[in-house]
Amino acid sequence: MAQIKTGTVIADKMQKTVVVKVDSSIKHPLYKKLITRSKKIMARDDIGVKIGQKVKIVETKPFAKNVHFKVVEKVG
């Protein structure tokens, strides 16, 4: 099953690729406090999104060495 993630575009300098920052919240195993973890994911961009926009990305076949996700739609 392909992963679907939501994040914010933080870079769009490349021609068909954007960098999306995806935040996830986990609970600390000992202290039970919510911790926010973030990850930068490179995604194929065919719809032309800009920096600061929220997007939904889905896992696909590899487009390049580091690009394994594709931008599906803009969110909000």
Backbone as a ProteinNet text record, in pm:
[ID]
protein_1_A
[PRIMARY]
MAQIKTGTVIADKMQKTVVVKVDSSIKHPLYKKLITRSKKIMARDDIGVKIGQKVKIVETKPFAKNVHFKVVEKVG
[TERTIARY]
85.1	0	88.6	58.8	138	109.6	215.2	200.8	148.8	61	12	47.9	118.7	163.4	123.6	111.7	79.4	192.4	234.9	344.8	346.2	449.5	464.9	585.1	570.3	679.7	779.8	908.1	1009.7	1113.4	1115.5	1209.5	1152	1167.8	1120.5	1220.1	1348.8	1452.4	1476	1444.9	1469.8	1358.5	1380.6	1286.1	1154.5	1158.3	1036.2	1025.5	1106.7	1111.8	1095.7	1023.6	1011.5	1053.1	1091.6	1124.3	1009.2	952.2	836.1	877.1	843.8	870.2	745.4	761	649.5	671.6	575.6	582.8	499.8	551	475.6	492.8	389.2	392.9	399.9	495.3	506.2	505.5	467.5	468.4	598.9	664.5	790.5	762.6	843.6	812.6	816.2	901.6	912.4	830.5	843.5	781.6	642.3	595.9	459.3	426.2	528.8	506.1	507.7	424.3	423.5	545.1	615.3	734.1	706.1	742.2	723.5	852.5	843.8	956.6	927.8	1031.4	1010.8	1109	1067.6	1149.7	1133.9	1243.7	1239.2	1231.2	1129.7	1109.1	1108.5	1183.5	1184.4	1071.6	993.6	876.7	869.8	818.8	798.4	681.1	699.3	596.7	557.4	438	386.7	277.8	230.1	120.9	168.3	295.3	351.3	315.1	362.6	337.1	449.6	422.2	518.4	556.3	659.3	706.7	596.6	576.6	480.2	344.4	317.9	188.2	185.3	67.6	47.9	9.8	73.9	48.8	31.5	-30.6	-44.1	44.2	131.2	221.3	192.7	219.3	195.1	320.4	347.9	464.7	443.1	545.3	536.8	667.2	676.6	801.9	909.6	1035.7	1141.4	1148.3	1149.6	1169.6	1317.8	1391.7	1535.1	1594.7	1722	1789.7	1723.3	1682.6	1625.3	1477.7	1413.5	1274.6	1185.2	1104.4	1017	872.2	843	707.8	662.9	531.5	474.8	371.2	369.6	270.2	136.6	32	-98.7	-189.3	-195.2	-286.1	-240.6	-291.8	-271.1	-378.4	-340.3	-434.7	-448	-566.2	-591.9	-520.2
-119.4	0	124.4	217.9	340.2	434.3	494.9	590.3	722.8	787.7	921.5	1011.4	1121.4	1212.2	1355.1	1439.4	1579.9	1663.4	1766.1	1848.5	1984.7	2061.3	2197.2	2202.5	2269.6	2284.5	2384.8	2343.8	2434	2473.2	2405.6	2442.3	2400.3	2487.5	2455.3	2501.4	2497.9	2545.5	2450.9	2322.9	2226.2	2231.5	2174.6	2188.4	2116	1987.9	1910.4	1850.6	1899.4	1841.5	1949.7	1917	2006.6	1929.4	2003.5	1943.1	1972.7	1868.5	1880.5	1841.9	1926.8	1898.3	1834.3	1711.5	1635.9	1624.3	1670.1	1662.1	1544.7	1475.6	1368.3	1379.1	1345.7	1352.1	1210.8	1189.5	1060.6	1085.4	985.8	996.9	939.9	1013.6	967.2	842.7	738	611.9	619.2	703.2	710.8	825.4	945.5	1064.9	1093.5	1021.1	1031.1	1168.6	1246.6	1378.9	1367.2	1446.5	1444	1517.5	1451.4	1508.3	1521.3	1634.8	1655.4	1622.2	1528.3	1490.7	1541.1	1586.3	1632.7	1563.5	1549.3	1483.2	1557.7	1575.1	1638.6	1529.9	1538.5	1438.8	1510.1	1457	1512	1447.6	1529.3	1478.9	1538.1	1459.8	1502.7	1600.3	1712.4	1816.6	1842.4	1796.4	1819.9	1927.2	1970.3	2068	2210	2227.2	2361.3	2426.9	2371.7	2430.1	2525.5	2613	2714.6	2692.4	2763.7	2753.8	2799.1	2724.5	2759.3	2693.6	2631.9	2568.1	2430.4	2393.6	2260.2	2167.6	2050.6	1955.6	1815.6	1731	1590.1	1513.8	1426	1349.1	1200.4	1123.9	979.7	908.5	792.1	713.5	648.9	657.8	599.9	529	488.2	430	537.6	501.7	603.2	685.2	818.2	908.5	938.2	936.7	963	891.1	914.9	846.6	874.5	1000.2	1039.2	1073.9	1060.9	1104.1	981.4	955.2	838.8	876.5	1006.7	1053.9	1146.4	1166	1252.7	1343	1471.2	1564.4	1534.2	1509.3	1474.1	1595.1	1675.6	1789.7	1892.8	2014.9	2119.9	2106.8	2128	2119.6	2257.7	2315.8	2446.3	2561
0	0	0	-86.3	-98.1	18.6	70.1	179.5	125.8	201.5	168.7	285.9	257	362.1	326.1	427.8	409.3	467.1	391.6	438.8	373.1	401.9	351	258.6	145.1	49.5	106.9	114.9	168.4	63.7	-53	-159.4	-293.9	-393.2	-528.7	-635	-603.8	-695.6	-813	-796.1	-902.5	-1006.3	-1122.9	-1233.6	-1208.8	-1179.2	-1160.4	-1021.1	-927.8	-794.1	-688.7	-581.5	-466.6	-341.9	-238.1	-109.2	-15.1	44.7	131.4	272.7	370.6	511.5	570.7	618.6	675.6	825.7	904.8	1050.6	1100.4	1201.4	1264.4	1415	1488.3	1634.3	1689.6	1780.4	1848.7	1998.8	2074	2218.9	2272.1	2362	2420.5	2504.5	2487.9	2556.9	2708.9	2764.3	2910.1	2967.5	2908.4	2965.6	2913.6	2813.3	2758.7	2703	2669.9	2612.2	2460.1	2391.1	2245.3	2190.9	2100.6	2038.1	1889.4	1830.4	1687.5	1614.4	1524.3	1438.9	1298.2	1228	1091	998.6	873.5	773.5	642.4	569.7	438.4	331.8	247.3	142.8	7.9	-87.1	-221.6	-300.8	-372.7	-444.4	-584.1	-677.4	-815.7	-818.7	-888.6	-893.6	-1038.8	-1076.1	-1211	-1212.6	-1095	-1091.4	-1062.4	-1026.2	-1007.1	-875.2	-765.2	-633.2	-596.4	-502.3	-458.9	-313	-269.2	-130.7	-34.7	73.3	176.2	158.7	44.6	22.5	87.9	140	195.4	80.8	76.9	-30.5	25.7	-54.2	-22.3	-119.8	-67.1	-152.2	-133.7	-238.7	-235.1	-285.3	-226.9	-263.6	-400.4	-488	-622.2	-656	-781	-829.4	-828	-822.1	-818.4	-947.5	-932.8	-1045.9	-1063	-953.7	-953.6	-832.9	-808.1	-697.5	-562.7	-538.7	-409.2	-415.7	-530.3	-547	-559.8	-454.7	-453	-423.2	-419.6	-392.6	-504.6	-517.4	-618.5	-552.6	-591.3	-539	-605.3	-523.5	-575.8	-584.5	-475.2	-473.9	-371.6	-388.5	-290	-183.5	-58.7	52.3	112.1	104	162.9	110.8
[MASK]
++++++++++++++++++++++++++++++++++++++++++++++++++++++++++++++++++++++++++++

